[in-house]
Amino acid sequence: MTSQNNELSTELYESLARLSHCLHHFSHQTSRSSGFPQEKRRDLRFIAANPGLSQKELANKLAIKPASATVKIQKMVMEGLISKRKDSKDARVTNLYLTEDGQVLLSQLNREAQPNFAELFSNLSESEQATMLELSQKVNQKFHS
């Protein structure tokens, strides 16, 4: 790697770190306006995108302790947002699914947040947004492989 490439990588990292901070702040503002915790919305989105994932997988993907995942899961089950089912192949494993109420709530939260997301990226063309999505997915794959 050349010195110029190292500098570019460092500059890119610092820019993305600032963007991450801004997105975190934006997410908290959005969740305050909806009255629904950003963290719980993220958890619901993750379970919706990965139906049937185990409690252990959820803890790993969210980078939290299994005990913390258990508490989150218990709350969402009590609220009727997710259901737990024993794995058909291994009864020791519990799989997580959104309930119908959880799906309805997540859809509602996404609809309410959509104008905020559109505004957030309004200075990018549709093509630039697509390129940014593709590149961010490519970087994310490195963390999930």
C-alpha positions as CSV (number, residue, x, y, z in Angstrom):
1,M,0.0,0.0,0.0
2,T,1.4,3.4,-0.9
3,S,1.6,6.3,1.4
4,Q,-1.0,8.2,-0.7
5,N,-3.4,5.2,-0.4
6,N,-2.8,5.1,3.4
7,E,-3.7,8.8,3.7
8,L,-6.8,8.3,1.5
9,S,-7.9,5.3,3.7
10,T,-7.3,7.4,6.8
11,E,-9.3,10.3,5.4
12,L,-12.1,8.0,4.3
13,Y,-12.2,6.4,7.7
14,E,-12.4,9.8,9.5
15,S,-15.1,11.0,7.1
16,L,-17.2,7.8,7.7
17,A,-16.6,8.1,11.5
18,R,-18.0,11.7,11.4
19,L,-20.9,10.5,9.2
20,S,-21.6,7.6,11.7
21,H,-21.7,10.2,14.5
22,C,-24.1,12.4,12.5
23,L,-26.3,9.3,11.7
24,H,-26.4,8.3,15.3
25,H,-27.5,11.8,16.3
26,F,-30.1,11.9,13.5
27,S,-31.4,8.5,14.5
28,H,-32.0,9.7,18.1
29,Q,-33.8,12.8,16.9
30,T,-36.0,10.7,14.7
31,S,-36.8,8.3,17.5
32,R,-37.6,11.2,19.9
33,S,-40.1,12.6,17.4
34,S,-41.7,9.2,16.9
35,G,-41.7,8.4,20.7
36,F,-40.2,5.0,19.9
37,P,-36.7,4.1,21.0
38,Q,-34.2,3.9,18.1
39,E,-32.6,0.9,19.6
40,K,-35.8,-1.1,19.7
41,R,-36.6,-0.1,16.1
42,R,-33.2,-1.3,15.1
43,D,-33.7,-4.6,16.8
44,L,-37.1,-5.1,15.1
45,R,-35.6,-4.3,11.7
46,F,-32.8,-6.8,12.3
47,I,-35.2,-9.6,13.3
48,A,-37.5,-8.7,10.4
49,A,-34.5,-9.0,8.0
50,N,-33.3,-12.2,9.6
51,P,-36.5,-14.2,10.5
52,G,-35.7,-17.3,12.6
53,L,-32.4,-16.1,13.9
54,S,-31.4,-17.4,17.3
55,Q,-31.1,-15.4,20.5
56,K,-27.3,-16.1,20.4
57,E,-27.1,-14.8,16.8
58,L,-29.0,-11.7,17.7
59,A,-26.6,-11.0,20.6
60,N,-23.6,-11.5,18.3
61,K,-24.9,-9.4,15.5
62,L,-25.8,-6.5,17.9
63,A,-22.5,-7.0,19.7
64,I,-24.2,-7.3,23.1
65,K,-24.0,-9.8,25.9
66,P,-26.4,-12.7,25.7
67,A,-28.0,-11.7,29.0
68,S,-28.7,-8.2,27.5
69,A,-30.2,-9.9,24.4
70,T,-32.4,-12.0,26.7
71,V,-33.8,-8.9,28.5
72,K,-34.5,-7.2,25.1
73,I,-36.2,-10.3,23.8
74,Q,-38.3,-10.8,26.9
75,K,-39.6,-7.2,26.7
76,M,-40.4,-7.5,23.0
77,V,-42.2,-10.8,23.6
78,M,-44.2,-9.3,26.4
79,E,-45.1,-6.3,24.2
80,G,-46.3,-8.8,21.5
81,L,-43.7,-7.6,18.9
82,I,-41.8,-10.8,18.5
83,S,-42.4,-14.5,19.1
84,K,-40.0,-17.2,20.2
85,R,-40.1,-20.7,18.7
86,K,-38.0,-23.7,19.4
87,D,-35.8,-24.7,16.5
88,S,-37.2,-27.7,14.7
89,K,-33.7,-29.3,14.4
90,D,-32.3,-28.3,17.9
91,A,-34.7,-27.9,20.8
92,R,-32.0,-26.0,22.7
93,V,-32.1,-23.2,20.2
94,T,-34.9,-20.5,20.3
95,N,-35.6,-18.7,17.0
96,L,-37.1,-15.2,16.8
97,Y,-39.8,-13.9,14.5
98,L,-41.7,-10.7,14.3
99,T,-45.4,-11.1,15.2
100,E,-48.1,-9.5,13.0
101,D,-48.2,-6.6,15.5
102,G,-44.4,-6.2,15.3
103,Q,-44.6,-6.1,11.5
104,V,-47.4,-3.5,11.6
105,L,-45.4,-1.4,14.0
106,L,-42.2,-1.6,12.1
107,S,-44.0,-0.7,8.8
108,Q,-45.6,2.3,10.6
109,L,-42.2,3.4,12.0
110,N,-40.6,3.1,8.6
111,R,-43.3,5.1,6.9
112,E,-43.0,7.8,9.5
113,A,-39.3,8.0,9.2
114,Q,-39.2,7.9,5.4
115,P,-39.5,11.7,4.9
116,N,-36.6,12.1,7.4
117,F,-34.5,9.7,5.4
118,A,-35.3,11.3,2.1
119,E,-34.3,14.7,3.6
120,L,-31.1,13.3,4.9
121,F,-29.9,12.2,1.5
122,S,-31.6,15.0,-0.5
123,N,-28.3,16.5,-1.6
124,L,-27.4,13.2,-3.4
125,S,-28.9,12.2,-6.8
126,E,-30.7,8.9,-7.0
127,S,-27.6,7.5,-8.8
128,E,-25.3,8.7,-6.1
129,Q,-27.5,7.2,-3.4
130,A,-27.5,3.9,-5.2
131,T,-23.6,4.0,-5.5
132,M,-23.4,5.0,-1.8
133,L,-25.7,2.1,-0.9
134,E,-23.6,-0.4,-2.9
135,L,-20.3,0.8,-1.4
136,S,-21.6,0.8,2.2
137,Q,-23.0,-2.7,1.7
138,K,-19.6,-3.8,0.4
139,V,-17.8,-2.4,3.4
140,N,-20.5,-3.9,5.8
141,Q,-19.9,-7.4,4.2
142,K,-16.3,-7.3,5.5
143,F,-17.6,-7.1,9.0
144,H,-20.2,-9.9,8.5
145,S,-18.0,-12.4,6.7
